[in-house]
Amino acid sequence: MRKRLFSFTLALTLLLLFSAPVFAATQVNRVTPNLSFSGTTANCSVTVKGSGTINATLELWQGSTLVASWSGSGTNRVSISGSASVSRGQTYTLTVSGTVGGVAIQATPVTKTCP
């Protein structure tokens, strides 16, 4: 009985020990930038949360042309926002890149047309 209990305890300890790095790697939250328009001004923002040091860049693109970018860094949570002049009827894409605790940020770009 003691041998069985020891084996179970050892297996559980090893499972927890080896799953810790996987758990840490999944602490990077998926982030989605926010893009809205007020006349011919694009309002851009994102909040990145995760465990560790965060370095992030928010970029506004019109096709392959970079319109504006903003960066931020911090620990566990970073909010970045900015605005840029845009043209009515043009389509813009807002992207986020960077790392959280050394792990690449997984961000869904947002594409909208300025009304």
N, C-alpha and C positions, 0 to 999 in steps of 0.2 A: 504494500500500500504506500509506504514512504517513497519507494523508488518511482512509482507511478506519479505521485504528487510532485516529486522533484522534477521529473521529466516534463510534466505539464507546466510547472513554474518556469523552467528553463526555456521551454518553447514559447511561452507567452512573453517572457522578457526579451528574447531574441526578436520576436515579431514586433514588439513595440520599439525596440532599438533600431531595427532596420526600416521601419515605416516612418520614423521621425524625419529623415531628410526628404522623403516624398511629401509628407505633410507640409514641411516648410516651403517646398517648391510650389505648392499649390496655393500659397497664401497671397499670391498676386491676383488681385481682382481684375476681372474683365472691366474695361472702362469704355464708355461711349462719350465722345465729345458732344457738346451742345452748340448748335449753330442756328442763329435766328437773324432776321433782318429788320431794321428800322429805317425805312426809306432806303438810302444808298449806303447805309452803315451795316457791316456784318458784325454781330456780337458773338464772340467765341469764348467757350469756357470748358473746363474739364476738372474733375476732382479724381485724383489717383490715391487709392488707399492700399496699404500692404504692410508687411513686416520688414523693417529695415530701412536703409537709405533709399530715397526715391530721387531719381533724376529724370525729368520728363520735358518734352518739347511739344508744343501745340503749333501746328502749321496750317495755314489757310492757302489753298491752291485754286487757281483757275486754269484748268487743263494741266499743262506741264510747267506753268509759271507760278512761282512762289509769290504770293501776295504779301503775306506777313507771317511772323513767327514769334512765339513767346516761350520762355523757358522758366522752369522752377525746380527747386530741390528742397529736400527736407527729410524728416524721419516720420514714417508711418502714414502720413497724409500730406498731400500737396494739392493746392487749388491754383489753377492758372486761368487767367482771363485776359481778354484784350478785344479791341475793336479795330476795324479797318474799313477804308472807303472801298466800295464796290460799285459795279455798274448794273443797272436794271436789265433783266432778261438774260444775264450771264449765270452759268452754273459754277458753283464753288464746292470744293471738298475740304473738310476739316479732318486732319489726322493727328494722332498722338503717337509718339515713340519715346523710348527710354527704357529704364530698368527700375525694378524694385528689388532691393537686396541682391542685386546682381543677375536677376532673372528678367528677361525681356517682357515688356508690357504687352499684353494682348488687347489691342484696341480695335474697335469696329469704326471705320471711317464713316463720316456723315456727308452726304452730298445733297445739296439743295440749290434751287434756282432763285435768284433775287427777283422778287415780284416787281 
